[in-house]
Amino acid sequence: MAIVTFLLIGWILSWFKFNSLFIQAFKELFHKEISDASYYFVLFCIGFIGDFILFFKGTYEIILLDL
């Protein structure tokens, strides 16, 4: 569920050009060119890590049962 949440947040932030800000900051910090796909992939990875932590804490099952 966190994966979908982070991707949705990333999509909404892209309306306000946050993706351009993120891409420019990444370029200045790491001297690497990235695209919008990389922006969404980073958000996907953050969501995956969140889901992974929830799953191993045992709270992931509780959240799914509440739906």
MIRO-549058 format. One record per residue (C-alpha): chain; residue in one letter; x, y, z negated. Coordinates in Angstrom, 1 decimal, always signed. Example, Ala and Ser with C-alpha at 12.3 -4.5 7.8 and 13.67 -1.06 7.14 Angstrom:
# residues 2
("A","A",(+12.3,-4.5,-7.8))
("A","S",(+13.7,-1.1,-7.1))
# end
This chain:
# residues 67
("A","M",(+0.0,+0.0,+0.0))
("A","A",(+2.9,+2.3,-0.7))
("A","I",(+4.1,+1.8,+2.9))
("A","V",(+0.9,+3.1,+4.3))
("A","T",(+0.8,+6.0,+1.8))
("A","F",(+4.3,+7.2,+2.7))
("A","L",(+3.7,+6.9,+6.4))
("A","L",(+0.4,+8.9,+6.0))
("A","I",(+2.2,+11.5,+4.0))
("A","G",(+5.0,+11.7,+6.6))
("A","W",(+2.4,+12.2,+9.3))
("A","I",(+0.6,+15.0,+7.4))
("A","L",(+4.0,+16.7,+6.7))
("A","S",(+4.8,+16.5,+10.4))
("A","W",(+1.9,+18.9,+11.0))
("A","F",(+3.9,+21.5,+9.1))
("A","K",(+7.1,+20.6,+11.0))
("A","F",(+8.7,+18.8,+8.0))
("A","N",(+10.0,+16.1,+10.4))
("A","S",(+12.1,+18.8,+12.2))
("A","L",(+13.4,+20.0,+8.9))
("A","F",(+14.3,+16.5,+7.9))
("A","I",(+16.0,+15.7,+11.2))
("A","Q",(+18.0,+19.0,+11.1))
("A","A",(+19.1,+18.4,+7.5))
("A","F",(+20.2,+14.8,+8.3))
("A","K",(+22.2,+16.1,+11.2))
("A","E",(+24.0,+18.7,+9.1))
("A","L",(+24.7,+16.4,+6.2))
("A","F",(+25.8,+13.3,+8.1))
("A","H",(+26.7,+14.6,+11.6))
("A","K",(+24.4,+12.0,+13.2))
("A","E",(+21.5,+12.6,+15.7))
("A","I",(+18.2,+11.0,+14.7))
("A","S",(+14.7,+11.1,+16.2))
("A","D",(+11.2,+11.1,+14.9))
("A","A",(+11.3,+7.3,+14.9))
("A","S",(+14.1,+7.5,+12.4))
("A","Y",(+12.1,+9.9,+10.2))
("A","Y",(+9.2,+7.5,+10.1))
("A","F",(+11.5,+4.6,+9.5))
("A","V",(+13.0,+6.3,+6.4))
("A","L",(+9.5,+6.8,+5.0))
("A","F",(+8.7,+3.2,+5.8))
("A","C",(+11.7,+2.1,+3.9))
("A","I",(+10.9,+4.2,+0.9))
("A","G",(+7.3,+2.8,+0.9))
("A","F",(+8.7,-0.8,+1.2))
("A","I",(+11.0,-0.2,-1.8))
("A","G",(+8.0,+1.1,-3.7))
("A","D",(+5.9,-2.0,-2.8))
("A","F",(+8.9,-4.2,-3.6))
("A","I",(+9.3,-2.7,-7.1))
("A","L",(+5.5,-2.9,-7.8))
("A","F",(+5.5,-6.5,-6.7))
("A","F",(+8.2,-7.6,-9.0))
("A","K",(+6.9,-5.6,-11.9))
("A","G",(+3.7,-7.5,-11.6))
("A","T",(+1.5,-4.4,-11.2))
("A","Y",(+1.0,-5.0,-7.5))
("A","E",(-1.5,-7.8,-8.1))
("A","I",(-3.5,-5.6,-10.5))
("A","I",(-3.7,-2.8,-7.9))
("A","L",(-4.9,-5.3,-5.2))
("A","L",(-7.6,-6.7,-7.5))
("A","D",(-9.0,-3.3,-8.2))
("A","L",(-9.7,-2.7,-4.6))
# end
